[in-house]
Amino acid sequence: MRQAVDQLRAGSSAKRRGAAKRLRALADPAAGPALLESLQVEATDPQTWETQYQMVMALGACHHTRAVAFLEQLVLEQTAYTMLGVALGDALVRIEWTTIGSLTAIDRLMRSKAPAVIDGSFRALAILRLVPDEGLIGRIFDRVETLDPSDHLRFWVAAAAAGWSGPRVVAYLNACLASPRKEIAEVAAASLLGKYTNHRVL
């Protein structure tokens, strides 16, 4: 791990990105402070968004709670749909869930003006196969049910719903079957059978 941490200070963005990916895979909480320090510098350059993405995801994997304030600051700067926004939503949910077993971040992030951040929070729900309480599930459906059938925000909710139950879940998944986007319809079909699907993320 020491070598990867040292490489976070490399002059090349590609090398820093490689280090972040390595630390993300290791998921060692001890790497958190160095990752946060590196991200705070990296975030000043919009051209290195791929490196920032990997640093944010690594912070999520390392469950670094001291990064939350800075990550939420970055959330406020998101407007367009970007992969960095997706990573921010994903990481904030991961950190909160793995450290205190809470999903209150979902409600906060659903108020974001950046769909990418919301998408990332839903992605974490699906990848971690989490089952929120009934109230939160209802609020998630309130957010996505009226969206266009092809809206990507529908995808990760449909994927996460494989482990959820209730008539509203079934109604949502059945509606997703009619989506013109094949991936949404396919994941909804699997979820209706209670089958989680595997997903590879950047």
Sequence and secondary structure as in RCSB ss.txt:
>XXXX:A:sequence
MRQAVDQLRAGSSAKRRGAAKRLRALADPAAGPALLESLQVEATDPQTWETQYQMVMALGACHHTRAVAFLEQLV
LEQTAYTMLGVALGDALVRIEWTTIGSLTAIDRLMRSKAPAVIDGSFRALAILRLVPDEGLIGRIFDRVETLDPS
DHLRFWVAAAAAGWSGPRVVAYLNACLASPRKEIAEVAAASLLGKYTNHRVL
>XXXX:A:secstr
 HHHHHHTT SSHHHHHHHHHHHHHHT GGGHHHHHHHHHHHTT GGGHHHHHHHHHHHHHHT GGGHHHHHHHH
HT  S  HHHHHHHHHHHHHHHHHH   HHHHHHHT S HHHHHHHHHHHHHTT    HHHHHHHHHHHTTS TT
 THHHHHHHHGGG  SHHHHHHHHHHTT SSHHHHHHHHHHHTT        
